[in-house]
Amino acid sequence: MDATRRKPGRINWTNLITVGSAAILIGAMIVGLGVATGWAVAGILGLGDIGATILEVLFTAVALVGLVAFWRSATRVEPIIER
């Protein structure tokens, strides 16, 4: 029974702060980029307010997927939980 039990890991606070800070910075940039891109494309195509909102939501969702991908790859390089 003891062989299958896992010891809880310790949090590496330095890595957590580094990855968290980078994720906040990159997340703000790419979410802002997603909103601005949706607004610009809707303006060029003349889609109006509803079309702009739809494109902003779409591009923001893509940006959030990119942020999750960044978080996953960053935590592989700098693990937050040490086992």
Wavefront OBJ file of the C-alpha trace (Angstrom):
o trace
v 0.000 0.000 0.000
v 2.800 2.432 0.819
v 4.491 1.842 -2.531
v 1.445 3.161 -4.413
v 1.042 6.261 -2.234
v 2.540 9.465 -3.518
v 4.187 11.985 -1.321
v 2.695 15.438 -1.899
v 4.970 17.717 -3.875
v 6.434 20.993 -2.733
v 5.644 24.232 -4.490
v 8.641 25.915 -6.080
v 7.702 29.536 -5.404
v 10.428 30.997 -7.619
v 9.175 29.103 -10.664
v 5.554 29.889 -9.819
v 6.231 33.619 -9.623
v 8.303 33.578 -12.819
v 5.787 31.612 -14.887
v 2.817 33.448 -13.372
v 4.309 36.866 -14.095
v 5.151 35.924 -17.666
v 1.651 34.487 -18.162
v 0.051 37.715 -16.913
v 2.200 39.832 -19.222
v 1.751 37.613 -22.269
v -1.942 37.076 -21.520
v -2.647 40.810 -21.378
v -0.843 41.327 -24.668
v -2.497 38.514 -26.617
v -6.006 39.132 -25.253
v -5.654 42.811 -26.168
v -4.394 41.757 -29.579
v -7.414 39.474 -30.018
v -9.876 42.243 -29.156
v -8.105 44.783 -31.375
v -7.940 42.342 -34.276
v -11.654 41.588 -34.034
v -12.484 45.283 -33.962
v -10.196 46.073 -36.917
v -11.403 43.200 -39.110
v -15.039 44.058 -38.405
v -14.349 47.684 -39.272
v -12.657 46.807 -42.544
v -15.422 44.419 -43.557
v -18.201 46.756 -42.333
v -19.813 44.155 -40.065
v -21.236 46.619 -37.519
v -21.330 46.329 -33.746
v -22.701 42.792 -33.559
v -20.145 41.481 -36.039
v -17.360 43.274 -34.177
v -18.420 41.719 -30.898
v -18.590 38.246 -32.422
v -15.130 38.581 -33.966
v -13.686 40.016 -30.739
v -15.020 37.048 -28.778
v -13.703 34.627 -31.391
v -10.206 36.124 -31.484
v -10.114 36.418 -27.683
v -10.974 32.711 -27.376
v -8.097 31.882 -29.727
v -5.825 34.089 -27.594
v -6.871 32.239 -24.435
v -6.076 28.911 -26.105
v -2.630 30.309 -26.868
v -2.234 31.417 -23.255
v -3.076 27.930 -21.995
v -0.547 26.457 -24.432
v 2.070 28.906 -23.137
v 1.306 27.978 -19.506
v 1.588 24.259 -20.216
v 4.904 24.542 -22.039
v 6.322 26.990 -19.479
v 5.492 24.672 -16.588
v 7.236 21.826 -18.397
v 10.425 23.890 -18.532
v 10.081 25.320 -15.021
v 7.989 22.893 -12.956
v 5.872 24.501 -10.269
v 5.465 21.374 -8.129
v 8.611 19.449 -7.236
v 8.142 15.780 -6.511
l 1 2 3 4 5 6 7 8 9 10 11 12 13 14 15 16 17 18 19 20 21 22 23 24 25 26 27 28 29 30 31 32 33 34 35 36 37 38 39 40 41 42 43 44 45 46 47 48 49 50 51 52 53 54 55 56 57 58 59 60 61 62 63 64 65 66 67 68 69 70 71 72 73 74 75 76 77 78 79 80 81 82 83
